[in-house]
Amino acid sequence: MEGAAPLLMALVYLGAGVLSVPIAQRLGLGSVLGYLIAGALIGPSALALVGDQTSVMHFAEFGVVIMLFLIGLEVQPSVLWSMRTAFFGLGGMQVLLTGIVLAGIGAAVGVEWHAAVALGFILSLSSTAVVLQTLEEKGLRKTPTGAASQGILLFQDVAIIPMIALLPLLAMPQVGVAIVANAGLMSGFPAWMRTVAVACAVLIVIAVGRYLMRPAFRYIAQTRSREIFTALALLLVVAVSLLMEAVGLSAALGAFLAGVVLADSEFRREIEGDIEPFRGLLLGLFFMSVGASLDLRLAVAHAATLAALVFGLMLIKALIVYGVARVFGIPARTAAQTGAALGQGGEFAFVLLGLAAAAGVVGGDLAALATAAVAISMALTPFVLMGYDHFAGRAFSSAPEPETGTLDAHPDVIVAGFGRFGQIAARLLIVNHFRISTLEISAEQVALVRRFGRRVYYGDATRLDLLRAAGAADAKLLIVAIDDRDQAEVLVELATQYFPNLTILARAYDRRHAYRLLQKGAHIVERETFESGLSMGEKALRALGLTHGQSTLASSSFRKHDEEMIALLAESWGDEERYAVAFRESNERMDQLLAADLQESTMPQSIPTPSSEAAL
């Protein structure tokens, strides 16, 4: 089916993913393994529904780029600085030691020294896509092990650059140029010029992200054109990736840098929500293309050798990561979990093995065997983590550590709407040291509030993906403070359906709107003018001669009976005739109760009693 039409190929990939991934998730294996199995089944070595995966994998690798961009959005510069130990210390020592150990073992079993060195350092890389996706599905990415794994993986992404540069030195002179040609547009220039180009590219990304993209996102946000907003975000990722590849850097590293630059942007949450579906689809395609590229016939023919290579690789890498982590003071259980997570080969190994084979550094059969070992080790990672959880117990606290320096990491409360109503509630929570995550649909309001130092993000809270990105699955409360009455009802209904963990406090326009919000699932409603009107009435009573105690009692009595009336009449809401009758009866009874309460407080009879009609 190599010449099949694109639509037919899309049908095969989508069908395989839809069938295999839910089954794998139901079995507790995770989506990554489901995609790998699906790819292996449709690949040339099994059902042969798809052919060579080279072109597909080049396209699907963009999923890894997008994933690194989204990770960058979560990592503010202060957080990145706090990762310096994991990045330089853990990552640097892991790559160096693993490369040396694997190269030594390769040379000891008879592999030529230049091939052993190349394989050792190529196999020292782990899979960013598999590890982060698996940790994300287990809810472990923002734990100490998640932080250690992320720092090591980021260093490995950087390490790809010198690996590409040094591979030609291991190649035969007549073929060494094959790899140099893949080192970017600057490959033919002196080293100092390449260094200057890299520095200029990084500065361009920082300047564009900070001074050009924010006004561009703000302008697009004002048009309320969601598809153009998404297109602009994808344009940024593609442009930065191409720029970094042009100067010989990793496209994934460039995307990560772009994400870091925008981490403080008010549009961070909206960008995450828009790009997330592309990441999921492209990563799924990437994993299926990896599975389909497996040479099952070669695996069967060299089963014993391949098994030794896979288990040896995963054991050695796990032990080295554990040892390095312990040297840097990481607790034993966390170090062991990190080692189990990073034991596999990485997706960039497929690229580097292909370059090494083309340059003659590694023989074709050996490269194919190493490729199969990497793919199988990636497929085994979910099983390794499941085994660790079973035998060693969970290595993480049930309360993950929040991101340093952010207010909205694992929020206690989500505030949807940051206008005159939402700001008051949010400020009260902040001064009492609760973490909040804020979303506001008006780009103008976001810009205004952020000028005064308030952290608020642009985004439509009625979007499920954006609500989830804001932390709805972890939060305790949702405060619905948006102006649009219909959108407020949509948000309450959405939150009730998908996030039962949330207690929903909703702003209501009036009594009728309050009933609709209660029907949609709100736990507490507050009419936006009720308290201010009640406060004004209390001040009016004092101006007319009542004491402070009498006016306060009158106000609290009115509030109590009105809330009881709201709860009672909610049962009749929806039937206009029944509601009208019930309202008149409740209104008369409320007046009687208020009069009785006021009489007990010896209120002067010349002062008229308040009427519940004011609450309508």
Secondary structure as GFF3:
##gff-version 3
##sequence-region A 1 616
A	DSSP	alpha_helix	6	26	.	.	.	ID=ss1
A	DSSP	alpha_helix	31	42	.	.	.	ID=ss2
A	DSSP	alpha_helix	54	60	.	.	.	ID=ss3
A	DSSP	alpha_helix	62	74	.	.	.	ID=ss4
A	DSSP	alpha_helix	77	82	.	.	.	ID=ss5
A	DSSP	alpha_helix	84	84	.	.	.	ID=ss6
A	DSSP	pi_helix	85	91	.	.	.	ID=ss7
A	DSSP	alpha_helix	92	108	.	.	.	ID=ss8
A	DSSP	alpha_helix	113	122	.	.	.	ID=ss9
A	DSSP	alpha_helix	128	137	.	.	.	ID=ss10
A	DSSP	alpha_helix	144	170	.	.	.	ID=ss11
A	DSSP	alpha_helix	177	180	.	.	.	ID=ss12
A	DSSP	alpha_helix	191	207	.	.	.	ID=ss13
A	DSSP	pi_helix	208	212	.	.	.	ID=ss14
A	DSSP	alpha_helix	213	223	.	.	.	ID=ss15
A	DSSP	alpha_helix	226	246	.	.	.	ID=ss16
A	DSSP	alpha_helix	251	261	.	.	.	ID=ss17
A	DSSP	alpha_helix	268	292	.	.	.	ID=ss18
A	DSSP	alpha_helix	296	301	.	.	.	ID=ss19
A	DSSP	alpha_helix	303	327	.	.	.	ID=ss20
A	DSSP	alpha_helix	332	341	.	.	.	ID=ss21
A	DSSP	alpha_helix	348	358	.	.	.	ID=ss22
A	DSSP	alpha_helix	364	392	.	.	.	ID=ss23
A	DSSP	beta_strand	413	416	.	.	.	ID=ss24
A	DSSP	alpha_helix	420	431	.	.	.	ID=ss25
A	DSSP	beta_strand	436	440	.	.	.	ID=ss26
A	DSSP	alpha_helix	443	451	.	.	.	ID=ss27
A	DSSP	beta_strand	457	458	.	.	.	ID=ss28
A	DSSP	alpha_helix	464	469	.	.	.	ID=ss29
A	DSSP	beta_strand	477	480	.	.	.	ID=ss30
A	DSSP	alpha_helix	485	498	.	.	.	ID=ss31
A	DSSP	beta_strand	503	508	.	.	.	ID=ss32
A	DSSP	alpha_helix	511	520	.	.	.	ID=ss33
A	DSSP	beta_strand	524	527	.	.	.	ID=ss34
A	DSSP	alpha_helix	530	543	.	.	.	ID=ss35
A	DSSP	alpha_helix	548	569	.	.	.	ID=ss36
A	DSSP	alpha_helix	576	600	.	.	.	ID=ss37
A	DSSP	three_ten_helix	612	615	.	.	.	ID=ss38
###
